[in-house]
Amino acid sequence: MNSYRVGIAGFGAIGQAVAQSLDAGLPGLTLTAVAVRDPNAPPAFSWTQAAPRYTTIDGLHEHCDVVVECAPAAVFRDIAEPVLRAGKKMVVLSSGALLRHDDLIELARRHQGQILVPSGAILGLDAITAAAEGVIHSVTMITRKPVRGLLGAPYLTENNIDIADITEPRLIFRGSPREAAVGFPANLNVAVSVSLAGIGPDKTTLEIWADPSLERNLHRVEVVSDSASFSMEIQNIPSANPKTGRITAQSVIAALRKLTGPLRVGT
């Protein structure tokens, strides 16, 4: 069985949830480093095992084999470039940022690094990647979110869209995941992941709805291909960060388990 030293970049709700699972013990995986803004004053956290090293994002790759990226998209490249240049693995949650830095894929190829995009808060990526081995005719994704999870999105600010007091569901965006990755950087990584699995960020159709009646994030994906037509829907329970589903951290842990486990299920 392989063993990996794991580093976490970003120590908010998702980073701490991943750290908690690693601290509890996962076979073949050891949490060795966490990148935070100020290594000399890290956030409070109750470790059951020895605390990992706290470091900055530019030094994280020196202490681990796999880096889990769960930081703001603005620092995505600062995290990714040294990791991939060192030929290491990077688990990416900010897949929207990957669209703006797609040269990192070539960097990973040149240095034998690897970018891993877990399912996050979406489902069916295995079915979509399988369908993409044939011909996919269309992929449509419809996202509905509670209002509080969309407030502050750049797209709303730039277009003077006020949803704070809406009383009915409102369509606030229709376009491509590439456009949404810019306008909703904290919300729509799932749409980018769907597009990367299927027909790409420009051909995939995305709708975003603000729905004041919802307490959970809801995503529906509809795929038409030459091998199958299928639709999938998931309702996510928000984490401590209302912009992110609780299942996101669990998908990271599941992806890490696949690195070392004796049985791997799913494409």
N, C-alpha and C positions, 0 to 999 in steps of 0.2 A: 504494500500500500504506500502510495506517495504521501509525503507530509509537506505542509506549506506553512510558512510564516505569513500571517495576515496583518495588513495595515489598514486603518480606517482614516479616510480624509474627510473631515467634517464630523462634528460631534453634537449634532442637534438630535431631534426626535428619532430619526432613522438610524443615525450613527450609533446612538446609545442603545437602541433596541438590538442592533447587530452585535454590539459589544457585549451586551448582557448574555446573549446566546453563546458567544464564543467564550466568555468568562465561565459560563456554566459547564463548558466542555463539549467539544465536537471532535470526534476521532480524526486524527491526522491534521488538525488545524490548531494553530497557536496564535493568539493575538499578541503581537510583539510591539506594535507602535500605533499611536493615534496622533494625527496632525490637527492642531488647534491654533487659534490666532496667537495666543501667548502661551508657549510651553511652560513658562514659569508660574502661570496662574490658570491652570486648566479648570474646566467646569467640575463641580462636585460629582463624584460617582462612587458608589459602594462596590468595591471589587472583592470577590470571594477568593480569588487567587492573586498572585503577585500582579501589581499594576503594570501595564505596559509602559514603554517609553513614550513620553510626550515630545513631539517634534513639530517642525514647520512643514508645510506642504512640499517645499523644494527639497527637503532632506528625508522625506518619508520612504522613498524607494530604497534607500540604503539599508533599511532595517527589515525588509519583508520581501516575499516572493509574489504576493498577490495584494493589490490595493483595491479596497472598496471605496468608490467615489460617491459621497453623499453630501457634497458641499454645494454652495451657490454656484449657478452656471457661470458666473463672472470669473471664477477662478479655475474653470474646467481645464483649460490648456496648461495652466501652471502646475496642475496636479498630473495630468496625463503625459505630457511630453517627457519628463525625466523617467517615468515608469516604463514607458514603451521604448525609449532609447536604451534603457538598461536591459531590454529583452524580457520584461516581466509581464505578468497578467494584470489586467485592470477590469474590475467589475464596474460598469457604468450605469448610473441611474439617470444622469443628465443627458439622455440620448438626444434631446433637442439641441444641446450644445455641440454634439458630435457633428450635426449637419453644418455648423458654422466652422468647424475645424476638421473637415473630412480628410485633409492631408495627413492626419494622424493615423489613418488606416494604412497608408503607404509606409509611414514611419514604423508602424508595428510590423509590417511585412519585412522591411529591410533589416530589422533588428531581432526578428523572431519573437516579438512580443505578441500579445493577444488581447483584443478588446472583447469582453463578454457583456452582453446586454441581457439581464435577467427579465423575466416577465413583468416584474413590478406589479402595478395595480391592474393589469389587463390579463386576459386569458386568450388561449387559442393560438399563440405564436407558433406552436409546433405544427398545427394544422395549416396555418398560412404558409410557413416555410416549405411544407410538403407540397402544397398546391402550386407554389412558385417553381417547383421543378418541372411543371407543365406550363400551362398558359392561364393566367388569371385575367379575367375580363374586367372585373371591377372590385374595388374595396371601398366600402362606405362605413364611416364610424360616426356615431352620434353620442356625444357626451353631455350629460346633464349633471350639474353640480349645485349644491347649496350656494346661496348668494355669498356667504362669508368666505367661501373658498375661492372666489373669483375677484373679490375686491382688491383694488390696487394693481390689477394687470395692466401693463403698458398699453395694450390695444384699447382698453376702455378709456384710459386717460387721454391718449392721443386722439381718439374719436369722440371725446366728450359724451361717453355713454355712461349714464348714471343708473345703476341697478340697485342702489341701497334700499329704496323703498318700493320696489316692484311687488305686486300682489299676485301676478300671474306668471307662468313660465314665459321666458323671452329668449328668442333666438338672437344671440349676440355676435355670432361669427359663422360664416360658411366659406370654406376655401380649402387650402391644402395644409397638411401638417408642417410643411416648410414655413409657411406664413404664420401658422399658429405658434411655432417654436420661438418666433421673435416676439409676437404679441402677447403670448401667455407662457413665459419661460418657466414659471413655477408650477404650471398646471398640466401641460399637455405632453410630457415626455412619453406617456402611453401611446399617444397618436403617432409619434415619431417611430416608436418601436414597432407598431403595427405596419407602418409604411416601409420600414427597413426589412421587415420579414416578407413583405409582399411585393407590390409593384412600384415602390419608391415614394419619396416624400412629395413629388409633384403631381402624380397621377391619382393618389389616394384622395378621397373626398371626406372632409371633416365638417361636422356641425357641432357648435357649442351652445348649450342652452343654460341660462341661469334660471333656477327653479326654486322659489321661496318655500315650496311645500316639502322639499327634500331635506333629509338629515344625512343622507349618504351620497357618495359619488356614484354615478351610474354610467356605465359605458356599454354601448351596443355596437357590435361589428357585424357587417354583412358582406359576404364574399361570394362571388360568382366566378367559377373557373371551369376548365375543361375536364377536371377530375371530380369535382364536387361543388355543390352550392350549400353554404351553411351560414348560420347566424349564431351569435353568442352574446350573452348579456351578463354583466357582473355588477353587483351593488356592493361598493366598498365601504367598510366602516372607517371613518377618518381616524388618523393617528392623533398624537398630541399636536401635530401640525395639521390644521384643517385642510391644507392644500394637498395632503398626501394620505393615501389609504394605508391602513394598518398592515395589510397584506404585503406591502412593498418590502418592508424589512424581512418578512418571512420568505419572500421570493429570493432575496439575497442569500439567506441562510441555506435555502434549498439548492441554489446554484453552487455555493461553496461545498456543500455535501457531495455534489456530483463530481467534484475534483478528486475526492479521495475514496468515495464509497465503492463497495464491491458489486453493487447493483445500481444501474442507472435506468430510470424509466422515463420514456418520452423522447421525442426526436431531439 
